[in-house]
Amino acid sequence: MKKSSFSQLLAGFSLFSFITHAQDFTIGASGGISIPNLTAGGNQTPLNTGYRSGLGPDAAVFAEFKYSTLFSIEPTIEYSSQGGKKDGMQAFTTPDAITVMYPPGQAPKYLYADYKSEAVMNYLMIPILAKFNWNINKSLWRVYVDAGPFAGFLLSAKQITSGESQFYTSLSQLEVIPGGEHSFNNTQDIKDQLYTFNIGVEGNIGVNYRFGHSNIFIEGGGNYGFLNIQKGTQNGKNNIGAATSAIGYSYLFGR
């Protein structure tokens, strides 16, 4: 057996053994909003900078394995909206039809226009969270924090643009490219331009209320991907990340 396969098997066995020693467990679901943004990684260019936060759905199902009144482990399956958007003057790659207007090698790499652009990506994330809980004055209310790594799998990715604008050679809009206004209304599938796997970290802080074996909770947190998402490097690199807010319900099996 290869060393890597043995290590994976050992890690899986250790996790299974750890879970089976839990005192009791909870199953639940949550739903809320994701406020994602794309941060520029290496090789910053006018294309991979300037993003601001968008808005999308975030939903999860989870199992919580409790080992004490303080500590538990929470494996999760999460649908997470990622991406970012730009409005106003922004760069785009110079089209071939404009490049041929210049002498060889003298065409600008980027042009600028006033339009809207949004990168919309959806991921299936699998976080494994370590969770710490504290009672509030021995009541049924509890506060908690959790954090841990996640593996992320890209489900879909689109670049959506809209608006009409003239082309400019710079943000100052001093030099206009002849040809009048051009339409930017377009939706492009960009999944094949991105890596389909990512790893990162996720964390939350929340408040839980227990009644019988049921729990309701509200939490806020965030996630961040460590790996650059683009396959190519010519237009720069970005990392995914989002702030999240959710409300949920869970049921306790055990005491």
N, C-alpha and C positions, 0 to 999 in steps of 0.2 A: 504494500500500500504506500502511495506517495505520502511524503511528510505533510503536504498541505491538506490532503484529504483526511489524514489521521487527525490533524489539528482541528479541522472543521467538525469531524465526528466527535472528538473529545469536547469541543465547545458546546455542541448540541446536546450531548449527554449531560454535561454539567448544568446547562440551563434547565433541562427536563428534570434532573434530580433536584435542583433548587426549587422549581415550581411545585413538585409533588410534596415538598415539606411545608407548604403554606398552611396556615391555620384555617383559613377559609378564603373564599374568592367572590368577586363581584363581576357581573357582566353589565355593560352599559353602552350608551350611545350619546353623541352630542352633535350639535349643529350650530353654525354661526357664520361669521364673516372672516374673510382673509383680506388683509390690506397689504398686497405685495408691492415690491419694488425691485428693480434690477440695479445692482451695484457694479460699477466698472472694475474689472480685474486687471490683469496685465495688458500691455499694449493698448493704452487708452487712445481712442480716436474720436472724431465728432459723432460717429455712429453709435458707440457704446456708452456715451456719457449723456447726462442731461435728463435721465428718466425721473419721473415722479411716481408716487404711489397710485395704484388703481384700487379696485374693489371687486371681490368675488366671493363665492361660497366656500365654506370649509365644513367638512362633516367627518365623523369618526365613529368606529365601534371599537370596544376595548374589553379586556379582561384584567381585573386587578387582583393580584395574589398577595394576601396579607400575611406578614410574618410576625408583627407585633402591633401594638396600638400606635406605634410611631412610623413603622417602615413597611412599604409594600413595593412590588414590581408590577408595572403596567404595560404589557404588550398591546400595541394599537395598530389598527389599519385605518388610514386617514386619506380622504380625498382633499387635495389642497390646490387652490388657485394660486398661480404664480404669474409674474410678468411685470410690466410697467408701461407707462404711456408718456407721450410728449405732445404738447400743443404749441402752435406758433412757429416761428422761424427755426428750422432745423435742417441738418445735413442729410443728403442722400447720395448714393454713388452716381457719378456722372453717366448718363445713358450713352450707349454706343452712337446714337443718332447725333448727339452733341459732340462727342469725342472727335468724330470725323471732320468737324468744322475747324479744328485746330491743326497746326503743323504736327507732324509725328513727334510724340513724346512731350508735347506742351499743353495738352488738355489737363484741366484741374481734376484731381482725384475725386473731389466732392463738389456738389453744387448745393444751393440752399433754397428753401421755399417755405411759404406759410401754409401749413396743413396740420392735420391731426394724425397721430400714429400710435398704435397700441400693440404691444406684444402680449398675447394671451396664451398661457401655458397651464396645463392641468397635469398634476402628478398624483400617483398613488404612493403614499409614504408609509413606511412601517417603522415607527419609533419603538424603542424599548426604554421605558422611563423608570427611573428610581424615584419613588414618591415618599415624602415625609409629611406626616399629619399631626396636628395638635388640636386638642379640645379647647373650646373657649369657655373658661370658667366651669368645666365639668358639665356643660350643657350638651344638647344634641347638635349644636353648631360646631363645625371644625374648619380650620384653615389648613391649606396644604401648599406645598411647592413640589414640582417634579421637573426632572431634566434627564436627558439621555440622547444617545445617537439615533439617527434614522437612516434607512436606505430608501431612496426615492426612485420611482420608475415613471418616465415620461409617457403620458397617455395621449396627449395631443398638443399641438403648438401652431398658432396662426399669427400672422402679422396683418393687422387691419389698418388701412389708411383711408382718409377721406378729406375732401376739400378741393379747392381750385386755387392755383397760384402761378405767378410768373416764376421763372428760374433766375437765381442770382448767383454771382460768383463768390459772394461772401455774406456774412451776417449783416454787414453794414448796408446792404441793398444798394450800393452805389453803382454797380455794373449789372445791367439787366441783359439776360440772354434773349435775343430776338425770337419771336414765335408766339407771343401773347401768353395767356393763362393755360395751364395744363391741368387735367383732372387727376386727382390722387385717389379716386374711389376704387378700392381694390381690397380683396381678401386673399391672402396667399398662405398656403400650408407650408410651414417651415420646419416640420418635424424632422425631415431628413437632413437638415443642416445642424441639428443639435444632438448631443449625446443623450442616450435614453436612460442612463443610470447616473445617480448622484448619491453622495453621502453627506451628512451634516449633523447638526445638533438642534434639538428642540427643547423648550422649557415653558412652564406655566406656573401661575400662582392663582389660587382660587379659594372659594368658600363653599362648604358642603353642609346641607341640612339633612339629617336622617330622621325618618319616621317609620317605625317598624323595621322591615328589611329593605325599605326603599330609600333612595337618596336622590335629592335634586341638587344641582351645583351650577355655579357660574364661574368662569375662569377667563383669564387673559394671558397671553404669552406671545411666543413667536418661534420662528424657525429660520435657519440659515444653511445654505448648501456650500460645502467646501470646494467643490469642483467647478471649474469653468464649464459653461454649458455649450459653447460653440465648438464645432469641429474645426472650422477654419480660423486662421489668426489674422487675416488681412484686414478685417474690419473691427478688430479688438475682441476682448473677452468680457463676459458678464457672469455674475453669480446671482442665484435666486435667493430670496428671503422674504419673509412676510411677518407682520404683526397679526395676531389672531384674537378673536373674542368669541366665546361660545357658551351655550347653556345646555345642560344635559340631565339625563336620568340614568340611574343604575340600580341593580337589585343584588342584595347580599345573600349568598348561599353559605350558611354556617350559623354561627352564634348570633 
